[in-house]
Amino acid sequence: MSKKLIEIASEIIQTQVALSPMSAQEIVSSLRQVFSTLQELQKAEAVQAEIPDAQDNGPSEGKAVEQLSPKDSVQENKVICLECGAEMRQLTIKHLSSHNMNLKEYKKKYGFTIKTPLSAKSLTKARSKAAKKRGLPENLKKAIEARRQKKASAPAHPAPEQNTVEKPARTRLRKKREG
């Protein structure tokens, strides 16, 4: 590294202090925490450089996607596509079509239930809240009840219609042929 760890840590803390006021004690504890984190990262980087990874043939992004479970792919503020690792607020049909999949195939492949929304949890909650504000649950109950009443008032199985097609009247020509 061209800069020393303490210099990097102090720059990070200076930026933090510029964004939000901090007491002297908070600055010292933050500096220690950032410095120790940077040391750990440096050690991990050194260990990783010493051990060559023989299995590193594919893209690292694909490996991260493989390690991510379907349950963990739907997060609070994002959802991660398990095919490519793209992060977005909602997995759209357009995005899935880039993988030659539709919504049903994607859910089946990764074990999602058909009712599981492929959108961030915060987005799902916001939509639910907006629907409740508009009165959707009450209106839905009313519509279902109206449909039940309509079915109950209509006959269960309509009687099959009798063949009411009458034979054509006998004309002179038919009388001659039959006679």
N, C-alpha and C positions, 0 to 999 in steps of 0.2 A: 504494500500500500504506500502511496506517495505521501499521504498525511498520516500523522500519528492518531491513534484511537482517541486520545484525550481531546485532540483538536476537533475531530469529527463529532464527538459527544458534546463538546461545548458549543459547536455551531448548531446542533440540533436543539439544545436547551435555549440558546439565544433566540432561535426562531419561535420556540414555544412561549418564551417570556414576551416576545413582541406581540404575539397573538392574544395571550391572556395573562393578566397580572398574576404573579406568583410571589410568595414570601421567600425569604432567604433560606429557610429550612426546606421548603418544597423544591427550591432550585438545587440544593445540595443533594437531596435524596433522588431527585430526577436524574441529576448528573451521574450519580453512582449507578443507578439502575440502567441508564443508557450505556454507560461505559462497560458494565459487566455483560450486558447483552451483546455489545459489539465484540467483546473478548470471546464470548461463546461462539459467535458467528465466525470469527477469525479462526478459532480452533477447529470448528466443524469443517470450514473451508480447507484448512491444511490437511486434515485427515482424509477428506474426500479426494484431494489432489494426489495423495500418496497411494490410494487404493484405486487402480484402474477398474472401471466397470466394464466387464466383458459382455454383459447383456445389453449394453446401451446401443442398440441398433436402430430402434424406432424413435419417433418423436417423444420427448419427455412429457408433452402435454397429453398424449394418449395414455401414458402410464398413470398419470394423475387421475384421469377420467375413469380408468379401469378400477382404481383403488377406491373411488367414491361410490358409496352405495346409493341406490335409488332414493332411499329415505333421506339421506343427507344431501341429495342434489337439490331438493326443494328447501330453500333457506328463507330467512325472514325478509330480506330485501332483494333476493335474486334467486334464479333457478339456473342450474348448470346443465347444459345439454350433455347427456352421457355418451353421445356419439362423437362429438368434436371438442367438448370442454368449453364451449362458448357460454358466457354468463350474460343473462338478460333478465328482465322483469317477468317475461312470459315466453314460453316456448310456443311459437306460432306455427300454423300449418305451413306457411311459406318457408320457415326455417327447416322444418322437418322434411319438406319436399326436396330440399337441397341434399338430403341423405336418402332420397328415394323411399321415404316412409310417410305414412299418414299417422294421425293421432292414435288410432286404434292399434296399429302395428307397434308403435313406439311403446305404448303402455303395456302391451302384451309382452314385448321383448324384455322389458326391464321390470316387470312384475308390479306395475301400478294397477290399482283397481280402476275400473272404467269411470268411476265418479271422482277420482282424484284430480283436482285442477293442476295443470302444469304451469302455475304462476307463483310468484313470490307470495309468501304468507301475508305480508302487509297489504299487497294488492287484493288478495282474496278477501281479507278482513274489510278493506275499504269498500269493495263492491257489495259485500254482505250488508254492511252498515247503510250504504246508500239505498239498497233495495228495501231494507226494513224502514228507512225513513220515508220512502215512497209508499209504504203500506203494502208491499208485495205479499207477505205471508197471509195477511187477512184477505186480500183480494183473491189469492190462490185458493184459500179454503172455501170462499164463496163460490168460485168457479167450479171447484170439484163437487161441492154440495149440489149446485144447480145441475151439473151433468148427471149426478146420481138420481136426482128427482126426475129428470127428463127420461132416463132409462127406465125408472120404476113406472112412470105413467104410460110409456109406450109398451105395446104387447111384446112379450119376451121373444116369441118366434112368430113372425107373421105367417098366416095360413097360406099354404101354397095355392096359387091361383088355379082355378079350374080352366080347362081348355075351352075358352069361350068363342073360339073361332068357329063360325057357322059355315056349313057347306053352302056353296053358291046355289042360288035358286036355279031350278030346272028351266032351261031355255028351250026354245023350239029345236035348236040344233041338237042339244043333248037328248031330247025326247026321241028324236029320229034315230040317233046312234044307239040308244039303249033299247029301243023298241023293236 
